[in-house]
Amino acid sequence: MASGTTAPPPPASLPRIVAASLIGTTIEWYDFFLYGSAAALVFNKLFFPDSDPLVGTLLSFLTYAVGFAARPLGALVFGHYGDRLGRKRLLVLSLVLMGGATFAIGLLPTHATVGSAAPVLLTALRLVQGFALGGEWGGAVLLVSEHGDARRRGFWASWPQTGAPAGQLLATGVLSLLTAVLSDDAFGTWGWRIPFLLSGVLVLVGLWIRLSVDESPVFKEALERGESRRADEAEKPPLVAVLRHHWRDVLVAMGARMAENISYYVITAFILVYATTSAGVSKQTALNAVLIGSAVHFAVIPAWGALSDRVGRRPVYLFGAAGIGLWMFPFFSLVDTGSFGRLVLAVTVGLVFHGAMYAPQAAFFAEMFATRMRYSGASIGAQFASVAAGAPAPLIATALLSDYGTATPIALYVIAAAVLTLIAVGVSRETRHRDLARVEGGDGEPSDAPATAEARTV
């Protein structure tokens, strides 16, 4: 047995690790969100041209949802090997897969060129994107969480979370610029390909930075403890260990994701459909509103993460879930005015509440699981929830709008998700004092004791 927790990395090391995780997650989320924005704006015409416009949008969002269906598989595969081989190697692989699939989408022939083969190829590449992203999130947040100072883990671990708004900001910004300088015909013919092809350059930058960082010291210590009293159990497939020792934590993580995931895709993806069809707002105006909201979202996530270090993960998360539920009716009322300023206000406030859930989520989920099953546990909890939450959210919202012609059922849909999240987080235990290098007791759960230099590890 080893004694003492892992010493925090040198001051110069942690920012580099955070930067590697942030840049990688930004690129992966850029790729993923770019598809969502393109699905709302042009894919219905390029890949499903024979359908009614709203039906084409539904089909386009269906291919969007397919990416989420592959995320649990990515979580299982990347989680298994990430807990066996380490976080860094799998993060490099996820970046290559995501970037390659996105670049290939930029080269795809459309329905007008190859007929029904076009949406089939699009769907296949979307599956690759989802598989890669299913493995990306867990590894990125764990690499930072397991390197960082326990007293500020919420703050440092929240930085990879800013990759989501940063990726959204980058994807929306590129699309907004292209729609501003190109005619609708030029954008629909060839302009939409540019941001997808740009991913190839971004991936090279991300790989250069990600390959320069070290493996998690917490994971390396756990790997070296093969002769410990838990060695036999540690060698079992991580999925088996997770389901045996952490099934409650997996359920908590899935419930916690409901409001966070559903609200995000309603606010950032579905809003491009709702604002342009029901509120009479132009595509450029809707994109600019999401662009501004994403910039604020990026700024507030580290602040929420730092607050979770002071007051706990649960209070911050519960505040965000309650806030997003209460905001939904004002959100759609503001969008319905067609005013750009009110549209920006609606999106920005919604994303601020979302940030209160998303920021502490990284540390919260990492602190739930033991080291040799942490990648699997955090990834499974997060990505399995995405199938029921984020995957169908734009699709359900679009269908509700088509059936009822009003935003009321969509608001109720998000409110129901908020209630589920409040229940899940409400029954969970506070985790901010847990030592990530320490496992105690026969149940395999992380210790709730404060992380101290004298803590014993197994």
DOZA-923485 format. One record per residue (C-alpha): residue in one letter; x, y, z. Coordinates in steps of 0.1 Angstrom, whole numbers, plus 5000, padded with zeros to 4 digits. Example, Ala and Ser with C-alpha at 12.3 -4.5 7.8 and 13.67 -1.06 7.14 Angstrom:
A512349555078S513749895071
//
This chain:
M500050005000A501150354993S500850645017G500151005009T498151144982T499651224948A501551554950P500051814928P501951884896P504352174894P502552504889A503652524852S502452174845L498752204854P497952494831R499552294802I497451994811V494352214813A495152374780A495652034763S492251914776L490552244767I491852264732G491051904725T487551924738T486952254720I487952084687E485751784694W482751994704Y483352224674D482951924652F479951794670F478052124672L478952214637Y476951924625G473952024647S473952384633A474352254598A471452004604A469252294614L470252524585V471152334553F471251954557N467451924553K467852064518L471051904508F470451544520F466551524523P465351754494D462251554486S460651614520D458451894533P460752164549L459752074585V459851704578G463251744562T464451924593L463151634614L465051384593S468151604595F467851614633L467351234632T470851194617Y471951434644A470451214671V472250904656G475551054668F474251034704A473250674699A476950584693R478150774724P477450494749L479450254728G482250504727A481950534765L482150164770V485150104747F487150414756G486250374793H487450014793Y490850084777G491150424794D491050244827R493449984815L495950174794G495550534806R493750854798K496151014774R496350744747L492550724743L492251104742V494551114712L492550844694S489251024701L490551344686V491751164654L488450984649M486351294655G488451514632G488651264605A484951214604T484251584604F486751644576A485051364555I481651524560G483051834542L483851614512L480551434510P478451434478T474851554484H471551394474A471651574441T474851394432V474551034445G470851014456S470050814487A473650714493A474251074505P472251054538V473550704544L477150824542L476251124564T474750894590A477850664590L480150954596R477851094623L478150754641V481950794641Q481551144656G479351014683F481650714691A484650954694L482851204716G481550924739G485150854748E486451214748W484551374777G485551134804G489151124796A489551504792V487951584826L489751304844L493151404831V492651744847S490851624878E493551364886H496351614881G494951904899D494952044935A492051884954R491152224970R490552374935R489452064916G486052214907F487652514891W490352334872A488152054861S485552304848W487952424821P487552124799Q483852194802T484352524786G485352334755A481552294748P480752664746A484152734730G483352474703Q479852614700L481352964697L483752854671A481252654650T478552924652G481053194646V482353034614L478852964602S477753314610L480653464591L479953244561T476253324560A477153694563V479553704534L478053444511S474753444494D472253174504D472952994471A476652994475F476452884511G474152604502T476252494473W479752494487G480152734516W478852494542R481752264535I484452514546P483952474584F483952094581L487252094562L488752344587S488552064613G491551894597V493752194606L492352214641V492951844648L496651884639V497052164664G495151964690L497251654686W500451854689I499351994722R497751674736L500751454728S502951684749V501251624783D501951344808E499651064819S497551114851P499651054882V496650914901F496150654873K499850564872E499850504909A496750284907L498350094879E501450024899R499449884928G498849544911E500049364942S497549534966R494649364982R492349494955A494449374926D492249084916E489149304914A491049584896E491849334868K488249264861P486649454833P486049804845L482449794834V481849494857A483349684886V481349994879L478049804878R478949614910H480149904931H478850224916W475550154900R473850414922D476450674912V475750584875L472050644880V472750974898A475051084870M472350994844G469651184863A471951484867R472451504830M468851524820A468151894826E471751984816N471751794783I468151864772S468152234780Y471452284762Y470352144729V467052314730I468752654736T471552614711A470352374683F466552384683I466452754688L467852794652V464752624640Y462252784663A463553144660T463653124622T460252954616S458053074645A459553404655G460353524620V464053584628S466753544602K469353274603Q472053534608T470253684638A469653354654L473253244649N474553574664A472353534695V473753184701L477253334694I476853594721G475253354746S478053104741A480753374748V479053444782H478653074788F482353024783A483153294808V480853184836I481752814837P485052854855A483253094880W480652824887G483352564891A485252784916L482052834935S481552464937D484952434955R483652674982V480052564987G479952214972R479052054939R475451984948P474252334958V475652484925Y474152204904L470752224921F470652604915G471252554878A468652284875A465952494893G466952804873I466652634839G463252494848L461952834859W463453014829M461752814801F458553004798P460253344799F462753204774F460253134747S458253444755L461353654748V462153464716D458653514704T459053894703G461453864674S463654124691F467354054687G468154204722R465553984738L466653674719V470153734732L468853774767A466853454764V469753244752T472353404775V470353364808G469553004798L473152924792V474253084825F471852854843H473152564822G476652654832A475752614869M475052244861Y477852184836A480752344855P480652124886Q479751824866A483351724857A484651714893F481351584907F481351274883A485051214887E484751214925M482050954924F484250664911A487350474921T490450524900R490550194881M486950234871R486650614870Y486950654832S484250384826G481950504854A482050874845S481750804808I478850554811G476850784834A477351084812Q476950924778F474150674784A472150974797S472851154764V470850894745A467650974764A468451344769G470451534743A469951294714P466151334710A465951684724P465951884691L463851604675I461251604702A461151984704T460652004666A457951744667L456151924695L456252244676S454952074645D452051904664Y450952194687G452252504669T453352664703A456352654726T454352554757P454852174755I458552234747A458852444779L457052164799Y459451904784V462452094797I460852154831A460151784835A463851714828A464751974855V462551794880L464351464873T467751634878L466651804910I465651464924A468851284912V471251544926G469051594957V469551234968S473251224960R476051284984E478451584984T481851484969R484051784970H486251664999R486951324984D490551204977L490651074941A493650854949R491950684979V489550394980E488250255012G485849985024G484549675007D482149854985G484750014962E483450364967P485750664970S486350785005D484351085018A487151185040P488951505032A492051475010T495051515032A498751445029E498351165055A495550985038R496350625029T495750484995V495150124983
//
